[in-house]
Amino acid sequence: MRETMPTCDPNGVYSVKRTCAELGVSHKTLMKYRKNGYIIPLNPGNIFRPKYSGESIINCWNRLIRI
């Protein structure tokens, strides 16, 4: 995970690839974060192409930086 806060727009919508880049993790790690409830996709019913909000990316980073 990156040590610096993500610079994404809180109102933006991001793909898995871009979310991973913002957090500095692999897609497998992102799936673990999702499974553990650290990040929630905008479309939880679509498991094949989840989208994440910039706000959820920043919140995830804030939660994980404290652990």
Predicted model as a PDB file, atoms N, CA, C, CB and O in Angstrom, pLDDT in the B-factor column:
MODEL        1                                                                  
ATOM      1  N   MET A   1       0.847  -1.176   0.000  1.00 88.00           N  
ATOM      2  CA  MET A   1       0.000   0.000   0.000  1.00 88.00           C  
ATOM      3  C   MET A   1       0.889   1.234   0.000  1.00 88.00           C  
ATOM      4  CB  MET A   1      -0.961   0.001   1.218  1.00 88.00           C  
ATOM      5  O   MET A   1       1.955   1.252   0.615  1.00 88.00           O  
ATOM      6  N   ARG A   2       0.434   2.251  -0.692  1.00 88.00           N  
ATOM      7  CA  ARG A   2       1.182   3.503  -0.759  1.00 88.00           C  
ATOM      8  C   ARG A   2       1.190   4.211   0.579  1.00 88.00           C  
ATOM      9  CB  ARG A   2       0.599   4.413  -1.822  1.00 88.00           C  
ATOM     10  O   ARG A   2       0.240   4.104   1.354  1.00 88.00           O  
ATOM     11  N   GLU A   3       2.256   4.930   0.845  1.00 91.00           N  
ATOM     12  CA  GLU A   3       2.365   5.682   2.097  1.00 91.00           C  
ATOM     13  C   GLU A   3       1.713   7.054   2.004  1.00 91.00           C  
ATOM     14  CB  GLU A   3       3.820   5.836   2.486  1.00 91.00           C  
ATOM     15  O   GLU A   3       1.398   7.662   3.027  1.00 91.00           O  
ATOM     16  N   THR A   4       1.510   7.545   0.782  1.00 92.00           N  
ATOM     17  CA  THR A   4       0.897   8.856   0.611  1.00 92.00           C  
ATOM     18  C   THR A   4      -0.584   8.695   0.294  1.00 92.00           C  
ATOM     19  CB  THR A   4       1.607   9.653  -0.503  1.00 92.00           C  
ATOM     20  O   THR A   4      -1.008   7.701  -0.296  1.00 92.00           O  
ATOM     21  N   MET A   5      -1.352   9.686   0.696  1.00 92.00           N  
ATOM     22  CA  MET A   5      -2.795   9.639   0.487  1.00 92.00           C  
ATOM     23  C   MET A   5      -3.121   9.655  -1.014  1.00 92.00           C  
ATOM     24  CB  MET A   5      -3.483  10.826   1.203  1.00 92.00           C  
ATOM     25  O   MET A   5      -2.485  10.386  -1.773  1.00 92.00           O  
ATOM     26  N   PRO A   6      -4.104   8.856  -1.445  1.00 93.00           N  
ATOM     27  CA  PRO A   6      -4.492   8.858  -2.861  1.00 93.00           C  
ATOM     28  C   PRO A   6      -4.932  10.251  -3.312  1.00 93.00           C  
ATOM     29  CB  PRO A   6      -5.622   7.845  -3.107  1.00 93.00           C  
ATOM     30  O   PRO A   6      -5.528  11.006  -2.544  1.00 93.00           O  
ATOM     31  N   THR A   7      -4.633  10.572  -4.557  1.00 92.00           N  
ATOM     32  CA  THR A   7      -4.944  11.891  -5.101  1.00 92.00           C  
ATOM     33  C   THR A   7      -6.169  11.870  -6.001  1.00 92.00           C  
ATOM     34  CB  THR A   7      -3.760  12.426  -5.868  1.00 92.00           C  
ATOM     35  O   THR A   7      -6.336  12.756  -6.840  1.00 92.00           O  
ATOM     36  N   CYS A   8      -7.016  10.882  -5.839  1.00 93.00           N  
ATOM     37  CA  CYS A   8      -8.193  10.768  -6.700  1.00 93.00           C  
ATOM     38  C   CYS A   8      -9.280  11.766  -6.280  1.00 93.00           C  
ATOM     39  CB  CYS A   8      -8.747   9.330  -6.660  1.00 93.00           C  
ATOM     40  O   CYS A   8      -9.312  12.239  -5.144  1.00 93.00           O  
ATOM     41  N   ASP A   9     -10.158  12.063  -7.226  1.00 95.00           N  
ATOM     42  CA  ASP A   9     -11.288  12.962  -6.986  1.00 95.00           C  
ATOM     43  C   ASP A   9     -12.325  12.228  -6.139  1.00 95.00           C  
ATOM     44  CB  ASP A   9     -11.916  13.456  -8.332  1.00 95.00           C  
ATOM     45  O   ASP A   9     -12.778  11.157  -6.542  1.00 95.00           O  
ATOM     46  N   PRO A  10     -12.718  12.763  -4.979  1.00 95.00           N  
ATOM     47  CA  PRO A  10     -13.707  12.082  -4.130  1.00 95.00           C  
ATOM     48  C   PRO A  10     -15.039  11.825  -4.818  1.00 95.00           C  
ATOM     49  CB  PRO A  10     -13.949  12.891  -2.895  1.00 95.00           C  
ATOM     50  O   PRO A  10     -15.762  10.908  -4.428  1.00 95.00           O  
ATOM     51  N   ASN A  11     -15.379  12.612  -5.833  1.00 96.00           N  
ATOM     52  CA  ASN A  11     -16.640  12.438  -6.548  1.00 96.00           C  
ATOM     53  C   ASN A  11     -16.492  11.587  -7.801  1.00 96.00           C  
ATOM     54  CB  ASN A  11     -17.210  13.782  -6.917  1.00 96.00           C  
ATOM     55  O   ASN A  11     -17.473  11.359  -8.509  1.00 96.00           O  
ATOM     56  N   GLY A  12     -15.276  11.111  -8.088  1.00 96.00           N  
ATOM     57  CA  GLY A  12     -15.029  10.328  -9.290  1.00 96.00           C  
ATOM     58  C   GLY A  12     -15.412   8.866  -9.126  1.00 96.00           C  
ATOM     59  O   GLY A  12     -15.625   8.380  -8.015  1.00 96.00           O  
ATOM     60  N   VAL A  13     -15.496   8.175 -10.261  1.00 97.00           N  
ATOM     61  CA  VAL A  13     -15.796   6.745 -10.290  1.00 97.00           C  
ATOM     62  C   VAL A  13     -14.600   6.060 -10.951  1.00 97.00           C  
ATOM     63  CB  VAL A  13     -17.151   6.439 -11.066  1.00 97.00           C  
ATOM     64  O   VAL A  13     -14.143   6.482 -12.013  1.00 97.00           O  
ATOM     65  N   TYR A  14     -14.092   4.991 -10.308  1.00 97.00           N  
ATOM     66  CA  TYR A  14     -12.851   4.378 -10.739  1.00 97.00           C  
ATOM     67  C   TYR A  14     -12.996   2.879 -10.953  1.00 97.00           C  
ATOM     68  CB  TYR A  14     -11.767   4.651  -9.732  1.00 97.00           C  
ATOM     69  O   TYR A  14     -13.745   2.202 -10.248  1.00 97.00           O  
ATOM     70  N   SER A  15     -12.264   2.376 -11.938  1.00 96.00           N  
ATOM     71  CA  SER A  15     -12.240   0.947 -12.240  1.00 96.00           C  
ATOM     72  C   SER A  15     -11.339   0.233 -11.237  1.00 96.00           C  
ATOM     73  CB  SER A  15     -11.752   0.693 -13.694  1.00 96.00           C  
ATOM     74  O   SER A  15     -10.678   0.870 -10.417  1.00 96.00           O  
ATOM     75  N   VAL A  16     -11.321  -1.076 -11.312  1.00 96.00           N  
ATOM     76  CA  VAL A  16     -10.469  -1.868 -10.424  1.00 96.00           C  
ATOM     77  C   VAL A  16      -8.999  -1.519 -10.656  1.00 96.00           C  
ATOM     78  CB  VAL A  16     -10.707  -3.383 -10.645  1.00 96.00           C  
ATOM     79  O   VAL A  16      -8.235  -1.354  -9.705  1.00 96.00           O  
ATOM     80  N   LYS A  17      -8.616  -1.410 -11.912  1.00 97.00           N  
ATOM     81  CA  LYS A  17      -7.217  -1.113 -12.249  1.00 97.00           C  
ATOM     82  C   LYS A  17      -6.781   0.232 -11.679  1.00 97.00           C  
ATOM     83  CB  LYS A  17      -7.022  -1.121 -13.768  1.00 97.00           C  
ATOM     84  O   LYS A  17      -5.699   0.350 -11.105  1.00 97.00           O  
ATOM     85  N   ARG A  18      -7.619   1.230 -11.840  1.00 96.00           N  
ATOM     86  CA  ARG A  18      -7.281   2.566 -11.334  1.00 96.00           C  
ATOM     87  C   ARG A  18      -7.320   2.596  -9.805  1.00 96.00           C  
ATOM     88  CB  ARG A  18      -8.248   3.621 -11.910  1.00 96.00           C  
ATOM     89  O   ARG A  18      -6.501   3.273  -9.183  1.00 96.00           O  
ATOM     90  N   THR A  19      -8.258   1.876  -9.193  1.00 97.00           N  
ATOM     91  CA  THR A  19      -8.342   1.801  -7.743  1.00 97.00           C  
ATOM     92  C   THR A  19      -7.081   1.160  -7.180  1.00 97.00           C  
ATOM     93  CB  THR A  19      -9.589   1.012  -7.310  1.00 97.00           C  
ATOM     94  O   THR A  19      -6.524   1.631  -6.188  1.00 97.00           O  
ATOM     95  N   CYS A  20      -6.638   0.088  -7.815  1.00 97.00           N  
ATOM     96  CA  CYS A  20      -5.404  -0.572  -7.382  1.00 97.00           C  
ATOM     97  C   CYS A  20      -4.205   0.365  -7.500  1.00 97.00           C  
ATOM     98  CB  CYS A  20      -5.159  -1.840  -8.208  1.00 97.00           C  
ATOM     99  O   CYS A  20      -3.334   0.379  -6.630  1.00 97.00           O  
ATOM    100  N   ALA A  21      -4.165   1.141  -8.569  1.00 96.00           N  
ATOM    101  CA  ALA A  21      -3.069   2.091  -8.752  1.00 96.00           C  
ATOM    102  C   ALA A  21      -3.097   3.177  -7.680  1.00 96.00           C  
ATOM    103  CB  ALA A  21      -3.141   2.726 -10.145  1.00 96.00           C  
ATOM    104  O   ALA A  21      -2.049   3.568  -7.166  1.00 96.00           O  
ATOM    105  N   GLU A  22      -4.278   3.661  -7.342  1.00 95.00           N  
ATOM    106  CA  GLU A  22      -4.395   4.710  -6.323  1.00 95.00           C  
ATOM    107  C   GLU A  22      -3.969   4.206  -4.942  1.00 95.00           C  
ATOM    108  CB  GLU A  22      -5.834   5.232  -6.265  1.00 95.00           C  
ATOM    109  O   GLU A  22      -3.343   4.934  -4.173  1.00 95.00           O  
ATOM    110  N   LEU A  23      -4.318   2.949  -4.638  1.00 96.00           N  
ATOM    111  CA  LEU A  23      -3.968   2.377  -3.331  1.00 96.00           C  
ATOM    112  C   LEU A  23      -2.578   1.743  -3.325  1.00 96.00           C  
ATOM    113  CB  LEU A  23      -5.003   1.338  -2.925  1.00 96.00           C  
ATOM    114  O   LEU A  23      -1.995   1.536  -2.262  1.00 96.00           O  
ATOM    115  N   GLY A  24      -2.049   1.437  -4.505  1.00 95.00           N  
ATOM    116  CA  GLY A  24      -0.733   0.808  -4.586  1.00 95.00           C  
ATOM    117  C   GLY A  24      -0.769  -0.654  -4.201  1.00 95.00           C  
ATOM    118  O   GLY A  24       0.157  -1.149  -3.558  1.00 95.00           O  
ATOM    119  N   VAL A  25      -1.839  -1.362  -4.589  1.00 97.00           N  
ATOM    120  CA  VAL A  25      -1.995  -2.780  -4.267  1.00 97.00           C  
ATOM    121  C   VAL A  25      -2.351  -3.555  -5.538  1.00 97.00           C  
ATOM    122  CB  VAL A  25      -3.086  -2.985  -3.173  1.00 97.00           C  
ATOM    123  O   VAL A  25      -2.681  -2.959  -6.563  1.00 97.00           O  
ATOM    124  N   SER A  26      -2.283  -4.878  -5.462  1.00 97.00           N  
ATOM    125  CA  SER A  26      -2.683  -5.720  -6.586  1.00 97.00           C  
ATOM    126  C   SER A  26      -4.196  -5.939  -6.546  1.00 97.00           C  
ATOM    127  CB  SER A  26      -1.928  -7.081  -6.555  1.00 97.00           C  
ATOM    128  O   SER A  26      -4.853  -5.630  -5.551  1.00 97.00           O  
ATOM    129  N   HIS A  27      -4.734  -6.474  -7.638  1.00 96.00           N  
ATOM    130  CA  HIS A  27      -6.183  -6.721  -7.671  1.00 96.00           C  
ATOM    131  C   HIS A  27      -6.587  -7.794  -6.661  1.00 96.00           C  
ATOM    132  CB  HIS A  27      -6.622  -7.141  -9.083  1.00 96.00           C  
ATOM    133  O   HIS A  27      -7.712  -7.769  -6.161  1.00 96.00           O  
ATOM    134  N   LYS A  28      -5.697  -8.731  -6.353  1.00 97.00           N  
ATOM    135  CA  LYS A  28      -6.007  -9.753  -5.350  1.00 97.00           C  
ATOM    136  C   LYS A  28      -6.099  -9.130  -3.955  1.00 97.00           C  
ATOM    137  CB  LYS A  28      -4.938 -10.868  -5.367  1.00 97.00           C  
ATOM    138  O   LYS A  28      -6.956  -9.504  -3.155  1.00 97.00           O  
ATOM    139  N   THR A  29      -5.222  -8.192  -3.678  1.00 97.00           N  
ATOM    140  CA  THR A  29      -5.273  -7.501  -2.388  1.00 97.00           C  
ATOM    141  C   THR A  29      -6.533  -6.658  -2.297  1.00 97.00           C  
ATOM    142  CB  THR A  29      -4.023  -6.620  -2.186  1.00 97.00           C  
ATOM    143  O   THR A  29      -7.158  -6.587  -1.238  1.00 97.00           O  
ATOM    144  N   LEU A  30      -6.913  -6.015  -3.401  1.00 97.00           N  
ATOM    145  CA  LEU A  30      -8.150  -5.239  -3.413  1.00 97.00           C  
ATOM    146  C   LEU A  30      -9.354  -6.130  -3.144  1.00 97.00           C  
ATOM    147  CB  LEU A  30      -8.317  -4.517  -4.752  1.00 97.00           C  
ATOM    148  O   LEU A  30     -10.279  -5.714  -2.445  1.00 97.00           O  
ATOM    149  N   MET A  31      -9.365  -7.348  -3.684  1.00 95.00           N  
ATOM    150  CA  MET A  31     -10.458  -8.286  -3.414  1.00 95.00           C  
ATOM    151  C   MET A  31     -10.500  -8.652  -1.933  1.00 95.00           C  
ATOM    152  CB  MET A  31     -10.304  -9.559  -4.272  1.00 95.00           C  
ATOM    153  O   MET A  31     -11.582  -8.809  -1.367  1.00 95.00           O  
ATOM    154  N   LYS A  32      -9.344  -8.788  -1.304  1.00 97.00           N  
ATOM    155  CA  LYS A  32      -9.296  -9.076   0.135  1.00 97.00           C  
ATOM    156  C   LYS A  32      -9.846  -7.904   0.936  1.00 97.00           C  
ATOM    157  CB  LYS A  32      -7.854  -9.390   0.579  1.00 97.00           C  
ATOM    158  O   LYS A  32     -10.586  -8.094   1.901  1.00 97.00           O  
ATOM    159  N   TYR A  33      -9.479  -6.687   0.528  1.00 97.00           N  
ATOM    160  CA  TYR A  33     -10.003  -5.486   1.205  1.00 97.00           C  
ATOM    161  C   TYR A  33     -11.520  -5.437   1.086  1.00 97.00           C  
ATOM    162  CB  TYR A  33      -9.377  -4.197   0.608  1.00 97.00           C  
ATOM    163  O   TYR A  33     -12.212  -5.097   2.045  1.00 97.00           O  
ATOM    164  N   ARG A  34     -12.034  -5.775  -0.092  1.00 95.00           N  
ATOM    165  CA  ARG A  34     -13.485  -5.779  -0.313  1.00 95.00           C  
ATOM    166  C   ARG A  34     -14.162  -6.838   0.550  1.00 95.00           C  
ATOM    167  CB  ARG A  34     -13.804  -6.025  -1.801  1.00 95.00           C  
ATOM    168  O   ARG A  34     -15.197  -6.583   1.165  1.00 95.00           O  
ATOM    169  N   LYS A  35     -13.572  -8.022   0.589  1.00 95.00           N  
ATOM    170  CA  LYS A  35     -14.124  -9.131   1.370  1.00 95.00           C  
ATOM    171  C   LYS A  35     -14.153  -8.784   2.867  1.00 95.00           C  
ATOM    172  CB  LYS A  35     -13.297 -10.417   1.135  1.00 95.00           C  
ATOM    173  O   LYS A  35     -15.092  -9.153   3.572  1.00 95.00           O  
ATOM    174  N   ASN A  36     -13.131  -8.079   3.345  1.00 96.00           N  
ATOM    175  CA  ASN A  36     -13.042  -7.714   4.761  1.00 96.00           C  
ATOM    176  C   ASN A  36     -13.801  -6.433   5.100  1.00 96.00           C  
ATOM    177  CB  ASN A  36     -11.596  -7.556   5.154  1.00 96.00           C  
ATOM    178  O   ASN A  36     -13.850  -6.033   6.263  1.00 96.00           O  
ATOM    179  N   GLY A  37     -14.395  -5.785   4.090  1.00 95.00           N  
ATOM    180  CA  GLY A  37     -15.228  -4.623   4.333  1.00 95.00           C  
ATOM    181  C   GLY A  37     -14.497  -3.297   4.426  1.00 95.00           C  
ATOM    182  O   GLY A  37     -15.072  -2.307   4.880  1.00 95.00           O  
ATOM    183  N   TYR A  38     -13.229  -3.259   4.002  1.00 96.00           N  
ATOM    184  CA  TYR A  38     -12.483  -1.999   4.037  1.00 96.00           C  
ATOM    185  C   TYR A  38     -12.907  -1.054   2.915  1.00 96.00           C  
ATOM    186  CB  TYR A  38     -10.986  -2.273   3.941  1.00 96.00           C  
ATOM    187  O   TYR A  38     -12.816   0.165   3.057  1.00 96.00           O  
ATOM    188  N   ILE A  39     -13.370  -1.619   1.804  1.00 96.00           N  
ATOM    189  CA  ILE A  39     -13.814  -0.812   0.663  1.00 96.00           C  
ATOM    190  C   ILE A  39     -15.075  -1.452   0.096  1.00 96.00           C  
ATOM    191  CB  ILE A  39     -12.693  -0.699  -0.437  1.00 96.00           C  
ATOM    192  O   ILE A  39     -15.188  -2.675   0.022  1.00 96.00           O  
ATOM    193  N   ILE A  40     -16.011  -0.611  -0.297  1.00 95.00           N  
ATOM    194  CA  ILE A  40     -17.293  -1.086  -0.812  1.00 95.00           C  
ATOM    195  C   ILE A  40     -17.493  -0.509  -2.211  1.00 95.00           C  
ATOM    196  CB  ILE A  40     -18.474  -0.683   0.138  1.00 95.00           C  
ATOM    197  O   ILE A  40     -17.387   0.704  -2.394  1.00 95.00           O  
ATOM    198  N   PRO A  41     -17.781  -1.360  -3.208  1.00 96.00           N  
ATOM    199  CA  PRO A  41     -17.996  -0.850  -4.564  1.00 96.00           C  
ATOM    200  C   PRO A  41     -19.329  -0.116  -4.687  1.00 96.00           C  
ATOM    201  CB  PRO A  41     -17.941  -1.995  -5.572  1.00 96.00           C  
ATOM    202  O   PRO A  41     -20.237  -0.296  -3.877  1.00 96.00           O  
ATOM    203  N   LEU A  42     -19.417   0.709  -5.716  1.00 96.00           N  
ATOM    204  CA  LEU A  42     -20.667   1.430  -5.999  1.00 96.00           C  
ATOM    205  C   LEU A  42     -21.749   0.494  -6.496  1.00 96.00           C  
ATOM    206  CB  LEU A  42     -20.429   2.529  -7.027  1.00 96.00           C  
ATOM    207  O   LEU A  42     -22.936   0.740  -6.280  1.00 96.00           O  
ATOM    208  N   ASN A  43     -21.346  -0.579  -7.161  1.00 95.00           N  
ATOM    209  CA  ASN A  43     -22.295  -1.551  -7.714  1.00 95.00           C  
ATOM    210  C   ASN A  43     -21.999  -2.936  -7.131  1.00 95.00           C  
ATOM    211  CB  ASN A  43     -22.218  -1.581  -9.277  1.00 95.00           C  
ATOM    212  O   ASN A  43     -21.420  -3.774  -7.822  1.00 95.00           O  
ATOM    213  N   PRO A  44     -22.378  -3.193  -5.888  1.00 90.00           N  
ATOM    214  CA  PRO A  44     -22.025  -4.460  -5.247  1.00 90.00           C  
ATOM    215  C   PRO A  44     -22.626  -5.698  -5.905  1.00 90.00           C  
ATOM    216  CB  PRO A  44     -22.447  -4.421  -3.828  1.00 90.00           C  
ATOM    217  O   PRO A  44     -22.133  -6.804  -5.684  1.00 90.00           O  
ATOM    218  N   GLY A  45     -23.659  -5.542  -6.692  1.00 90.00           N  
ATOM    219  CA  GLY A  45     -24.266  -6.676  -7.371  1.00 90.00           C  
ATOM    220  C   GLY A  45     -23.478  -7.154  -8.576  1.00 90.00           C  
ATOM    221  O   GLY A  45     -23.661  -8.289  -9.018  1.00 90.00           O  
ATOM    222  N   ASN A  46     -22.615  -6.324  -9.109  1.00 89.00           N  
ATOM    223  CA  ASN A  46     -21.826  -6.669 -10.293  1.00 89.00           C  
ATOM    224  C   ASN A  46     -20.436  -7.114  -9.841  1.00 89.00           C  
ATOM    225  CB  ASN A  46     -21.731  -5.457 -11.284  1.00 89.00           C  
ATOM    226  O   ASN A  46     -19.557  -6.283  -9.611  1.00 89.00           O  
ATOM    227  N   ILE A  47     -20.240  -8.430  -9.715  1.00 84.00           N  
ATOM    228  CA  ILE A  47     -18.954  -8.920  -9.235  1.00 84.00           C  
ATOM    229  C   ILE A  47     -17.887  -8.958 -10.332  1.00 84.00           C  
ATOM    230  CB  ILE A  47     -19.123 -10.297  -8.645  1.00 84.00           C  
ATOM    231  O   ILE A  47     -16.701  -9.107 -10.038  1.00 84.00           O  
ATOM    232  N   PHE A  48     -18.302  -8.825 -11.586  1.00 90.00           N  
ATOM    233  CA  PHE A  48     -17.355  -8.909 -12.691  1.00 90.00           C  
ATOM    234  C   PHE A  48     -16.711  -7.567 -13.039  1.00 90.00           C  
ATOM    235  CB  PHE A  48     -18.047  -9.460 -13.902  1.00 90.00           C  
ATOM    236  O   PHE A  48     -15.564  -7.543 -13.484  1.00 90.00           O  
ATOM    237  N   ARG A  49     -17.411  -6.461 -12.849  1.00 94.00           N  
ATOM    238  CA  ARG A  49     -16.869  -5.140 -13.175  1.00 94.00           C  
ATOM    239  C   ARG A  49     -17.234  -4.133 -12.086  1.00 94.00           C  
ATOM    240  CB  ARG A  49     -17.392  -4.661 -14.548  1.00 94.00           C  
ATOM    241  O   ARG A  49     -18.000  -3.202 -12.334  1.00 94.00           O  
ATOM    242  N   PRO A  50     -16.695  -4.314 -10.891  1.00 95.00           N  
ATOM    243  CA  PRO A  50     -17.034  -3.362  -9.827  1.00 95.00           C  
ATOM    244  C   PRO A  50     -16.408  -1.995 -10.100  1.00 95.00           C  
ATOM    245  CB  PRO A  50     -16.567  -3.895  -8.459  1.00 95.00           C  
ATOM    246  O   PRO A  50     -15.334  -1.899 -10.693  1.00 95.00           O  
ATOM    247  N   LYS A  51     -17.081  -0.965  -9.669  1.00 97.00           N  
ATOM    248  CA  LYS A  51     -16.599   0.410  -9.755  1.00 97.00           C  
ATOM    249  C   LYS A  51     -16.526   0.973  -8.341  1.00 97.00           C  
ATOM    250  CB  LYS A  51     -17.525   1.286 -10.667  1.00 97.00           C  
ATOM    251  O   LYS A  51     -17.361   0.661  -7.492  1.00 97.00           O  
ATOM    252  N   TYR A  52     -15.535   1.792  -8.104  1.00 97.00           N  
ATOM    253  CA  TYR A  52     -15.325   2.348  -6.772  1.00 97.00           C  
ATOM    254  C   TYR A  52     -15.335   3.870  -6.837  1.00 97.00           C  
ATOM    255  CB  TYR A  52     -13.998   1.841  -6.169  1.00 97.00           C  
ATOM    256  O   TYR A  52     -14.844   4.463  -7.798  1.00 97.00           O  
ATOM    257  N   SER A  53     -15.894   4.489  -5.816  1.00 97.00           N  
ATOM    258  CA  SER A  53     -15.900   5.955  -5.762  1.00 97.00           C  
ATOM    259  C   SER A  53     -14.560   6.421  -5.189  1.00 97.00           C  
ATOM    260  CB  SER A  53     -17.102   6.492  -4.896  1.00 97.00           C  
ATOM    261  O   SER A  53     -13.895   5.694  -4.452  1.00 97.00           O  
ATOM    262  N   GLY A  54     -14.190   7.630  -5.540  1.00 96.00           N  
ATOM    263  CA  GLY A  54     -12.970   8.208  -4.997  1.00 96.00           C  
ATOM    264  C   GLY A  54     -13.037   8.327  -3.488  1.00 96.00           C  
ATOM    265  O   GLY A  54     -12.036   8.146  -2.795  1.00 96.00           O  
ATOM    266  N   GLU A  55     -14.215   8.632  -2.986  1.00 96.00           N  
ATOM    267  CA  GLU A  55     -14.406   8.747  -1.541  1.00 96.00           C  
ATOM    268  C   GLU A  55     -14.156   7.411  -0.844  1.00 96.00           C  
ATOM    269  CB  GLU A  55     -15.822   9.246  -1.230  1.00 96.00           C  
ATOM    270  O   GLU A  55     -13.545   7.379   0.224  1.00 96.00           O  
ATOM    271  N   SER A  56     -14.620   6.310  -1.434  1.00 97.00           N  
ATOM    272  CA  SER A  56     -14.402   4.999  -0.813  1.00 97.00           C  
ATOM    273  C   SER A  56     -12.920   4.606  -0.866  1.00 97.00           C  
ATOM    274  CB  SER A  56     -15.263   3.924  -1.513  1.00 97.00           C  
ATOM    275  O   SER A  56     -12.429   3.924   0.033  1.00 97.00           O  
ATOM    276  N   ILE A  57     -12.215   5.028  -1.904  1.00 97.00           N  
ATOM    277  CA  ILE A  57     -10.773   4.759  -2.003  1.00 97.00           C  
ATOM    278  C   ILE A  57     -10.033   5.501  -0.886  1.00 97.00           C  
ATOM    279  CB  ILE A  57     -10.220   5.185  -3.402  1.00 97.00           C  
ATOM    280  O   ILE A  57      -9.176   4.928  -0.213  1.00 97.00           O  
ATOM    281  N   ILE A  58     -10.368   6.759  -0.701  1.00 96.00           N  
ATOM    282  CA  ILE A  58      -9.721   7.554   0.342  1.00 96.00           C  
ATOM    283  C   ILE A  58     -10.065   7.017   1.723  1.00 96.00           C  
ATOM    284  CB  ILE A  58     -10.133   9.024   0.231  1.00 96.00           C  
ATOM    285  O   ILE A  58      -9.196   6.941   2.591  1.00 96.00           O  
ATOM    286  N   ASN A  59     -11.338   6.641   1.939  1.00 96.00           N  
ATOM    287  CA  ASN A  59     -11.740   6.070   3.226  1.00 96.00           C  
ATOM    288  C   ASN A  59     -11.022   4.757   3.503  1.00 96.00           C  
ATOM    289  CB  ASN A  59     -13.249   5.852   3.261  1.00 96.00           C  
ATOM    290  O   ASN A  59     -10.614   4.502   4.636  1.00 96.00           O  
ATOM    291  N   CYS A  60     -10.865   3.925   2.484  1.00 96.00           N  
ATOM    292  CA  CYS A  60     -10.150   2.667   2.634  1.00 96.00           C  
ATOM    293  C   CYS A  60      -8.710   2.938   3.049  1.00 96.00           C  
ATOM    294  CB  CYS A  60     -10.195   1.852   1.326  1.00 96.00           C  
ATOM    295  O   CYS A  60      -8.199   2.302   3.971  1.00 96.00           O  
ATOM    296  N   TRP A  61      -8.063   3.865   2.382  1.00 96.00           N  
ATOM    297  CA  TRP A  61      -6.674   4.205   2.709  1.00 96.00           C  
ATOM    298  C   TRP A  61      -6.575   4.693   4.155  1.00 96.00           C  
ATOM    299  CB  TRP A  61      -6.132   5.286   1.737  1.00 96.00           C  
ATOM    300  O   TRP A  61      -5.659   4.309   4.882  1.00 96.00           O  
ATOM    301  N   ASN A  62      -7.523   5.543   4.571  1.00 95.00           N  
ATOM    302  CA  ASN A  62      -7.514   6.058   5.944  1.00 95.00           C  
ATOM    303  C   ASN A  62      -7.709   4.931   6.974  1.00 95.00           C  
ATOM    304  CB  ASN A  62      -8.615   7.121   6.114  1.00 95.00           C  
ATOM    305  O   ASN A  62      -7.089   4.949   8.038  1.00 95.00           O  
ATOM    306  N   ARG A  63      -8.555   3.971   6.663  1.00 95.00           N  
ATOM    307  CA  ARG A  63      -8.765   2.837   7.582  1.00 95.00           C  
ATOM    308  C   ARG A  63      -7.515   1.980   7.683  1.00 95.00           C  
ATOM    309  CB  ARG A  63      -9.953   1.974   7.118  1.00 95.00           C  
ATOM    310  O   ARG A  63      -7.115   1.585   8.778  1.00 95.00           O  
ATOM    311  N   LEU A  64      -6.900   1.693   6.553  1.00 94.00           N  
ATOM    312  CA  LEU A  64      -5.763   0.779   6.541  1.00 94.00           C  
ATOM    313  C   LEU A  64      -4.485   1.419   7.076  1.00 94.00           C  
ATOM    314  CB  LEU A  64      -5.528   0.277   5.141  1.00 94.00           C  
ATOM    315  O   LEU A  64      -3.617   0.720   7.597  1.00 94.00           O  
ATOM    316  N   ILE A  65      -4.363   2.718   6.955  1.00 93.00           N  
ATOM    317  CA  ILE A  65      -3.153   3.395   7.459  1.00 93.00           C  
ATOM    318  C   ILE A  65      -3.090   3.343   8.982  1.00 93.00           C  
ATOM    319  CB  ILE A  65      -3.116   4.863   6.984  1.00 93.00           C  
ATOM    320  O   ILE A  65      -2.007   3.431   9.561  1.00 93.00           O  
ATOM    321  N   ARG A  66      -4.260   3.197   9.643  1.00 89.00           N  
ATOM    322  CA  ARG A  66      -4.313   3.155  11.096  1.00 89.00           C  
ATOM    323  C   ARG A  66      -4.013   1.780  11.659  1.00 89.00           C  
ATOM    324  CB  ARG A  66      -5.656   3.603  11.567  1.00 89.00           C  
ATOM    325  O   ARG A  66      -3.706   1.641  12.843  1.00 89.00           O  
ATOM    326  N   ILE A  67      -4.101   0.756  10.809  1.00 81.00           N  
ATOM    327  CA  ILE A  67      -3.873  -0.615  11.290  1.00 81.00           C  
ATOM    328  C   ILE A  67      -2.405  -0.887  11.455  1.00 81.00           C  
ATOM    329  CB  ILE A  67      -4.481  -1.636  10.338  1.00 81.00           C  
ATOM    330  O   ILE A  67      -2.022  -1.988  11.851  1.00 81.00           O  
TER     331      ILE A  67                                                      
ENDMDL                                                                          
END                                                                             
